[in-house]
Amino acid sequence: MKSLFTLVIALLIGFTATAQKVENKIKEAAVPAAVKDAFKAKHPGMTVKQWELDNGKYEADFMKGKAKYTAVFSTEGLWLITGTELKTSAIPKNILDQIKAGAYKDWKVNQARSVETAEVPKEIIVEVEKGDDDVMLYFDADGKFLREKKE
């Protein structure tokens, strides 16, 4: 479970640092067949817009409707995680209501993500901030609060 948590945090850092990081874009021809096959199996009918190689993991950026997703795979083609950014308007109301009524009611919602892994079918992560403080709030697919992590 600790490795799953580390993977989720790594993906989130990748999402938030995209504008700052040096892109590790690669051509599709450089992606192992096992990784491409795993992508097609996990996300049938989707087309990869960009492949990246980051810390030995293959990241596939693709669109589903108007939402941009990133799926991450091991070099052997094992699917690790898929995530997408959520606009504040797309955060479920019950989650926003909990934030507004709880300890972080005076904090600003900075960003949100929806992620899925083999172990966790769907988790919504909302980052709230106040001044220099940032806290990640984790909710399950039904909006039940799971945990928080201070950054």
N, C-alpha and C positions, 0 to 999 in steps of 0.2 A: 504494500500500500504506500510505503514511503517513496518508492521509485515512481509510482503513479503520480503522487503529489509533486515530485520533482519534475516530472515530464510536463505536467500541466503548467507549472510555474515557468518552465523553459519556453513552452509555446506562448504563454502570455507575454513573456519578455520579448520574444520574437515579434509578436504582434505590435507591442508598444514601441519597440525600437526600430521598426521597419524603416522609418524615415532617416534614422541615424546610422544604421549599420551598413557595412559594405556588403552589397548584394553578392551572393554566391550563386548567381544564375548559371544554369547549365543547359545545354541543348538536350532535347529529348533522346537523341542518339546515345548520350552518355549515361542515361538512366538504365540500370539493369532490367532485363526482361521480367524478372520476378517482381520488381517494384511496380512496373507498368501493369502487369497482370493483376497484382493485388489492388491497385487503384481501380481498374476496370471492374473487378469483382465487388469492391466495397461501394463504389459510386457509379453504377451502370448508367450509361448514356451521357455522362458528364465528360467534358473536354478540358484537359489541363491547359491553362493559359500560360503558366510559367512553372518550370521546375527549378528548385534550388537544392544545393547540398550544404547542409549546415551541421557541423559537429558530427559528421558521419551519418546523418539522417537525411532522407530524401523528403522534401516538402513539395507538394503539388498544390498550386493555387488554381482554383476553379470557381466558376459562377454557378449558382443555383438560383434561378430567378434573377433578382437584382442584388442578391447577397453574395459577397466574396467569402469563400471558404478556403481553409488550408488544411490539407490532410498530410500526416507525417507517417513515414514508413522506415523500417530498418533496411539495411542493405540486402537482407535476405527476403524482403518483401512482406515482413510482418507489419500489419497495420497497427499503429500506436495510438493516434489521436486525430480527431477532426474538430475544427473549431471555426467559429465565425464571430465577427464583431456584431454587437447589437446596438442599434440606436436607442436612446433613452425611451423613445416612444414605443419601442418593441419589447421593453422589459415588462414582464407580466405585472399587472396591477397589484396583485397580492404581494409581490416582492417589494414593489415601490411603497406600498402601504406599510409594510413591516419596517422598512428603513425610516420612513417619515415618522413612525410612532415609537421608534426605539432609541437606543443610545446614540445613533448617528443622524438624528433628525435635523441637526444643524449643519451637517456635512453636505458637500456637493457631490453628486454622482458624476464621476469623471469619465468612466467607460464601463462597458459590460461585454461579456463574451458568453457564448453558449458552446460548450465542449462535450464531446462524447469519447469514451474509450471502451475497450472490451469489458472493463470492470465496472464502469459507470456509464449507463446508457445516455444520460443527459444531465449536465450540471450547468447552472447559470452562475457566473462569477461577476459580481458587481464591485467595482473599485470606487470607494468614496474617499474624498480628501477634504482636509481642513488645514489651511496653512501649509506647513511642510510635512504634515502627517498624511499617510495613505494607509488604508485598510482594505483588504480583499474580503468580501462577504460571499460565502458559498451557499447556494440553494439547490435543492433537488428539482427535478422536472415539475413537481407539483407546487413548488414555491416554499417548501419546508426549509427553514434555516438549518444549515449543517455545521458551519464553523466560520471562524474569521482568522485572518492572518495579517498581522501588522507588518508593513513594509519598512 
